[in-house]
């Protein structure tokens, strides 16, 4: 099984309400991928409990049966749509992929 973990740091927003809304939208769109991407076996999305923090804002944990399945996920059209939303609203990310 392959674990794919991604941390996202959101860009600065005018207000905490706006940042909270974007965090929630990203989380919702990521979780919706479970029904759209067949190779995605498990997904969990966590939002940092603090809105104003210097650490990362969102954590994504996904599982795939193989690295090939992870590669399929990366180029899946529905994932690419969410990826664009994330790219437009983040300034940094960190990724770790490992077999367990």
C-alpha positions in Angstrom: 0.0 0.0 0.0 1.2 3.5 -0.8 0.7 6.5 1.5 0.7 9.9 -0.1 0.7 12.8 2.4 0.6 16.4 1.4 0.7 19.6 3.6 -0.6 22.9 2.1 0.2 26.4 3.3 -2.4 28.9 2.2 -1.6 32.3 0.9 -2.5 35.4 2.9 -6.2 36.4 2.7 -8.0 39.7 3.5 -9.8 38.1 6.5 -9.9 35.0 8.6 -13.4 34.3 7.3 -12.1 34.3 3.7 -9.2 32.0 4.6 -11.6 29.7 6.5 -13.9 29.5 3.5 -11.1 28.6 1.2 -9.8 25.9 3.6 -13.2 24.4 3.8 -13.7 24.5 0.0 -10.4 22.8 -0.6 -11.1 20.1 2.0 -14.6 19.5 0.5 -13.2 19.2 -3.0 -10.4 16.9 -2.0 -12.8 14.6 -0.1 -15.1 14.5 -3.1 -12.3 12.8 -5.1 -13.0 9.5 -3.2 -16.2 9.1 -5.4 -14.5 10.2 -8.6 -11.1 8.4 -8.7 -11.3 4.7 -8.6 -7.7 4.0 -7.6 -8.0 6.2 -4.5 -8.5 3.7 -1.7 -8.5 6.0 1.3 -8.6 9.8 1.9 -8.5 12.0 5.0 -8.3 15.8 5.1 -7.4 17.7 8.2 -7.5 21.4 8.7 -5.1 23.0 11.3 -7.1 24.1 14.3 -5.6 27.6 14.1 -6.4 29.9 11.2 -3.5 32.3 12.0 -0.4 30.1 12.2 3.0 29.9 10.6 2.6 26.2 10.1 0.7 24.4 7.3 -3.0 24.9 7.0 -4.3 21.6 5.5 -3.1 18.0 5.6 -4.1 15.4 3.0 -3.5 11.7 3.5 -4.4 9.3 0.8 -3.7 5.6 0.1 -3.2 3.7 -3.1 -2.4 0.1 -3.9 0.6 0.9 -6.0 2.9 3.8 -7.1 1.3 3.3 -10.5 -2.1 4.0 -9.0 -0.7 7.2 -7.4 0.6 8.3 -10.8 -2.9 7.6 -12.3 -4.4 9.8 -9.5 -2.0 12.6 -10.2 -3.1 13.0 -13.8 -6.8 12.2 -13.3 -9.0 15.0 -14.7 -11.0 15.5 -11.5 -7.7 15.6 -9.4 -6.3 18.2 -11.8 -9.3 20.5 -11.3 -8.8 20.3 -7.5 -5.1 20.8 -8.0 -5.7 24.1 -9.8 -7.9 25.3 -6.9 -5.1 24.4 -4.5 -2.4 26.0 -6.6 -4.3 29.3 -6.9 -4.7 29.5 -3.1 -1.4 28.2 -1.7 2.1 29.4 -1.3 3.8 26.2 -0.2 3.4 22.5 0.0 5.3 19.5 1.3 4.8 15.9 0.1 5.9 12.5 1.4 5.1 9.2 -0.5 6.0 5.9 1.1 5.1 2.2 1.0 3.7 0.6 4.1 
